[in-house]
């Protein structure tokens, strides 16, 4: 399992199911900049987060251009990154991620935007864990957020992690792990429709063979429970978007193919998705039961797939001029015809740089994102 991108850390075990699969390989690419998540409250108000030169990064879209917002780093942090963000208004956002402290322990990180500045919020870490991360966050109001991820036990077996914000402080919620989980379990994304209902998705490694399988868990306001998902081995879920407690869509990948599943309030079912070579979906955003867009990457670079209520279809996406490689890792839609996606691209010097693209009814276009 990949425990994070801090300082270009490599996987600490043989499990290859990535929690953050769009990150460039640290062996081939200089990780100068990438955007990992985005949240829009209107076509003129988006916030994207990620990292730049191993420091947390936030950028804001005002309808005309992207600008950098200063994000603080925890005291004595050696590296930090923000992996997900959720905004309930242009002046209220929460971002989640992780940082490497002075003792080289990976700690959870949460930051809040109040319309003027970002501030760090204290997040607890499981007792004795040498490695705890938050990979996604979903807020239904300024006083109700849920963040998810995973943490390592003292024996480096990974377990699911969820934390809740109720307006004053973050607290850990107990999450179950599959009975047949071997090397570990992780949650990579969460979607909440109220403070008493959330769905989180990810994957777990089957005991003895380390093969990943899809994982979904639901919060009913009192506890998290595992929901059975229907996929073969070697598949994982990377994102989920819910429009109600009885309607969710989750996407992921496995064996070089994209995956989509639908929740109808009682069970998960697999939806057929088109595929290009080496395709994977890393995030999605649904504005209704009949309108979803999933983004990721394929052999040709960035990838987007659209759901119209009956089937998935591939949309042509843009790639920056001269890019050797490119990928989209986050997307947020405010309507079926207005979306913003973010990620990274690799230039001719093998340096990864931030990437943003906008969907406006008929096509995707690249938007300029500044460097810090």
C-alpha positions in Angstrom: 0.0 0.0 0.0 1.2 3.5 -0.8 1.2 5.5 2.4 1.4 8.9 0.8 3.4 11.2 -1.4 5.4 13.0 1.3 8.9 13.4 0.2 8.3 10.8 -2.6 7.8 7.9 -0.2 7.6 4.5 -1.7 5.2 1.7 -0.8 6.0 0.0 2.5 4.5 -3.3 1.5 3.8 -5.5 -1.5 0.2 -4.3 -1.8 -0.1 -2.2 -4.9 -3.7 -0.9 -4.5 -2.9 2.9 -4.4 -4.7 5.4 -2.2 -3.5 8.2 -4.5 -3.1 6.6 -7.8 -2.6 9.7 -10.0 0.7 10.7 -8.3 3.7 10.5 -10.6 6.3 7.9 -9.9 9.0 9.4 -7.6 11.6 7.4 -9.6 10.9 9.1 -12.9 9.3 12.5 -12.2 10.2 15.5 -10.1 7.1 16.1 -8.0 7.1 19.9 -8.2 3.3 20.4 -8.3 0.0 18.5 -8.5 -3.7 19.2 -7.6 -5.4 16.3 -6.0 -8.9 17.5 -5.2 -11.4 20.3 -6.1 -14.7 21.6 -4.8 -17.0 24.1 -6.6 -20.0 25.9 -5.2 -20.7 27.8 -8.4 -19.2 28.2 -11.9 -17.3 31.2 -10.5 -16.1 29.7 -7.2 -13.9 26.6 -7.0 -11.1 25.6 -4.6 -8.4 23.1 -5.5 -5.8 21.5 -3.2 -2.7 19.4 -3.6 1.0 20.0 -3.0 3.9 21.9 -4.5 7.5 21.0 -3.7 6.3 18.9 -0.8 4.2 21.7 0.8 0.5 22.0 1.0 -1.1 23.9 -1.9 -4.5 25.6 -2.4 -5.7 27.5 -5.4 -9.0 29.4 -6.0 -11.0 30.0 -9.2 -13.1 33.2 -9.4 -14.6 32.6 -12.8 -11.7 34.2 -14.7 -8.5 32.9 -13.3 -6.8 30.7 -10.7 -4.9 32.3 -7.8 -2.8 30.7 -5.0 -4.0 30.9 -1.5 -1.5 30.7 1.4 -1.8 27.5 3.3 0.0 27.1 6.7 2.2 24.1 7.4 2.2 22.4 10.8 5.0 23.3 13.2 8.3 21.7 12.1 6.6 19.8 9.3 9.1 18.4 6.8 6.5 17.7 4.1 2.7 18.2 3.8 0.0 17.6 1.3 -3.8 18.2 1.0 -5.6 15.4 -0.7 -9.2 16.4 -0.6 -11.4 19.5 -0.1 -15.1 20.2 0.4 -16.7 23.6 0.3 -20.3 24.5 1.4 -19.9 28.1 0.2 -17.3 30.4 -1.4 -16.2 31.4 2.1 -16.3 28.0 3.9 -14.1 25.1 2.9 -12.4 22.2 4.7 -9.3 20.4 3.3 -7.8 17.2 4.5 -4.4 15.4 4.0 -1.3 14.6 5.9 2.2 15.8 6.9 5.5 14.4 8.0 6.5 15.7 11.5 10.0 16.2 12.9 10.1 12.6 14.2 9.2 11.4 10.6 5.8 10.2 11.7 3.0 10.8 9.2 0.2 12.7 10.9 -3.4 13.6 9.7 -3.9 17.2 8.6 -7.0 19.4 8.3 -7.2 23.0 7.3 -10.2 25.4 7.1 -10.9 28.4 4.8 -13.1 31.2 6.2 -13.1 33.4 3.1 -9.9 35.2 4.0 -7.3 32.7 5.2 -6.6 29.0 5.8 -6.0 27.8 9.4 -4.9 24.4 10.7 -7.4 22.4 12.7 -6.1 19.9 15.2 -6.9 16.3 14.1 -6.4 13.3 16.4 -4.3 10.3 15.3 -4.9 6.7 16.4 -2.8 5.9 19.5 0.6 4.6 18.7 0.2 4.8 14.9 3.4 5.7 13.0 1.4 6.6 9.9 -2.0 8.2 9.7 -3.5 10.0 6.6 -6.8 11.6 5.5 -7.5 11.1 1.9 -10.9 12.6 1.4 -13.5 14.9 3.1 -17.2 15.7 2.7 -19.0 18.6 4.4 -22.7 19.3 4.5 -22.3 22.5 6.5 -19.6 24.5 8.3 -20.4 22.4 11.4 -20.6 19.0 9.8 -17.6 17.4 8.0 -16.4 13.8 7.7 -12.9 12.9 6.6 -11.6 9.4 5.8 -8.3 7.6 5.2 -6.3 4.9 6.9 -3.7 4.4 9.6 -0.9 1.9 10.3 -0.8 -0.2 13.4 2.4 -0.7 15.2 3.0 -3.8 13.0 2.2 -1.8 9.8 -1.1 -3.5 9.2 -3.3 -0.8 7.8 -6.9 -0.1 9.0 -9.6 2.3 7.9 -9.9 5.7 9.5 -12.8 8.2 9.8 -12.9 11.5 11.7 -15.8 13.8 12.2 -16.0 17.6 12.7 -19.0 18.9 14.6 -18.1 22.6 14.7 -15.5 22.7 17.5 -13.1 19.7 17.1 -12.3 16.6 15.1 -13.0 13.2 16.7 -12.2 9.7 15.5 -15.1 7.4 14.7 -14.8 3.6 14.9 -14.8 2.0 11.4 -15.0 -1.7 10.7 -12.5 -3.7 8.6 -13.4 -6.7 6.5 -12.9 -10.0 8.3 -10.7 -11.4 5.5 -8.5 -8.3 5.3 -4.8 -9.2 5.3 -2.2 -6.5 4.9 -4.8 -3.8 5.4 -7.8 -1.7 4.5 -8.2 1.9 3.4 -10.9 4.4 2.6 -10.1 6.8 -0.3 -13.2 8.9 -0.6 -16.4 9.9 1.2 -19.7 11.5 0.2 -22.3 12.8 2.8 -25.8 14.0 2.1 -26.4 14.9 5.8 -24.6 14.8 9.1 -26.2 11.5 9.8 -25.6 9.8 6.4 -22.3 9.2 4.5 -20.9 6.6 2.2 -17.1 5.9 2.0 -15.3 3.7 -0.5 -11.8 2.2 -0.9 -10.2 -1.3 -0.9 -8.7 -4.0 1.3 -6.1 -6.6 0.8 -7.3 -10.2 1.0 -5.5 -12.2 3.7 -2.5 -14.4 2.6 -2.4 -13.1 -1.0 -2.6 -9.3 -0.8 -5.0 -9.0 -3.7 -7.1 -5.9 -3.4 -10.9 -6.0 -3.3 -13.4 -3.2 -3.3 -14.7 -1.8 0.0 -17.8 0.4 0.8 -18.9 1.6 4.3 -22.0 3.5 5.4 -22.5 5.9 8.3 -26.1 6.1 9.7 -25.4 8.8 12.3 -24.4 6.2 15.0 -22.0 3.8 13.4 -20.2 2.7 10.3 -21.1 -0.6 8.6 -19.6 -2.5 5.7 -21.8 -2.7 2.5 -21.1 -5.7 0.1 -19.8 -4.6 -3.2 -19.8 -6.7 -6.4 -16.4 -6.9 -8.1 -13.7 -9.4 -8.9 -10.4 -9.5 -7.2 -7.7 -6.9 -8.0 -10.2 -4.0 -8.1 -10.4 -0.9 -5.9 -12.8 2.0 -5.5 -11.3 5.5 -5.5 -14.3 7.9 -5.4 -18.0 8.1 -4.6 -20.7 10.7 -5.1 -24.1 10.5 -3.6 -27.2 12.6 -4.4 -29.4 11.0 -1.7 -29.2 8.2 0.9 -30.5 5.8 -1.8 -28.5 7.0 -4.8 -24.7 6.8 -5.0 -22.2 6.1 -7.7 -18.7 4.9 -7.1 -15.8 4.5 -9.5 -12.4 2.9 -9.5 -10.2 0.6 -11.5 -8.5 -2.7 -11.7 -6.5 -4.7 -14.3 -6.1 -1.6 -16.5 -9.9 -1.0 -16.7 -12.3 1.4 -15.2 -15.0 0.4 -12.8 -18.4 2.0 -11.8 -20.9 0.7 -9.3 -24.4 2.0 -8.4 -26.0 2.1 -4.9 -29.9 2.0 -4.8 -30.3 2.1 -1.1 -30.2 -1.7 -0.7 -27.3 -3.0 -2.8 -24.4 -2.2 -5.1 -24.5 -3.2 -8.8 -21.8 -2.9 -11.4 -22.4 -0.6 -14.4 -20.6 -1.2 -17.7 -18.0 1.4 -18.5 -16.1 2.0 -21.8 -12.3 1.8 -21.6 -9.2 3.0 -23.3 -5.8 1.3 -22.8 -4.6 1.4 -19.1 -7.7 3.3 -18.1 -8.6 4.3 -14.5 -11.1 6.5 -12.9 -9.9 8.5 -9.8 -12.8 10.8 -9.0 -16.3 11.6 -10.0 -19.1 14.2 -9.3 -22.8 13.6 -9.7 -25.4 16.4 -9.8 -28.3 14.0 -10.2 -29.1 10.4 -10.7 -28.8 11.0 -14.4 -25.7 13.2 -14.5 -22.2 12.1 -13.4 -18.7 12.8 -14.7 -15.8 10.6 -13.8 -12.1 11.6 -14.4 -8.8 9.8 -14.4 -6.3 8.8 -17.0 -5.6 6.4 -19.9 -2.8 5.7 -22.3 -3.5 9.0 -24.2 -3.4 11.1 -21.0 -6.4 12.6 -19.2 -9.7 10.7 -19.2 -13.3 11.7 -18.6 -16.4 9.5 -18.7 -20.0 10.8 -18.5 -23.1 9.0 -17.2 -26.5 10.1 -18.6 -28.7 7.8 -16.5 -28.5 4.9 -18.9 -24.8 4.4 -20.0 -21.3 5.7 -19.6 -19.5 7.3 -22.5 -16.0 8.7 -23.0 -15.6 12.4 -23.5 -12.6 13.9 -25.3 -10.4 15.8 -22.8 -7.6 18.3 -23.4 -4.0 17.8 -22.6 -1.4 20.6 -22.1 0.7 21.3 -25.2 3.9 19.2 -25.1 2.8 17.2 -22.1 4.5 13.8 -21.9 1.9 12.5 -19.5 -1.2 13.9 -17.8 -3.9 12.7 -15.4 -7.0 14.1 -13.6 -7.4 13.3 -10.0 -10.3 15.5 -8.9 -13.6 16.8 -10.3 -16.5 18.9 -9.1 -19.7 19.8 -11.1 -22.3 22.4 -10.3 -24.5 21.3 -13.1 -24.6 18.6 -15.8 -22.9 21.0 -18.2 -20.4 22.8 -15.8 -17.5 21.0 -14.2 -13.9 21.6 -13.1 -11.3 18.9 -13.0 -7.8 19.0 -11.6 -4.6 16.9 -11.7 -1.1 17.1 -13.0 0.9 16.9 -16.2 4.5 16.0 -16.9 6.5 18.3 -19.1 9.5 17.6 -21.3 11.9 18.0 -18.3 10.1 15.2 -16.4 8.6 17.7 -13.9 5.0 17.3 -12.7 3.0 20.6 -12.8 -0.5 21.5 -11.7 -3.4 21.0 -14.2 -7.0 22.3 -14.3 -9.6 21.7 -17.0 -13.1 23.1 -17.4 -16.1 21.3 -18.9 -18.6 23.7 -20.5 -21.5 21.8 -22.1 -19.6 20.4 -25.1 -15.8 20.3 -24.5 -13.0 20.4 -22.0 -10.5 23.2 -22.0 -7.2 23.7 -20.1 -7.1 26.6 -17.6 -3.8 28.2 -16.6 -2.8 27.4 -13.0 0.0 29.5 -11.4 3.1 28.3 -9.7 3.8 29.4 -6.0 
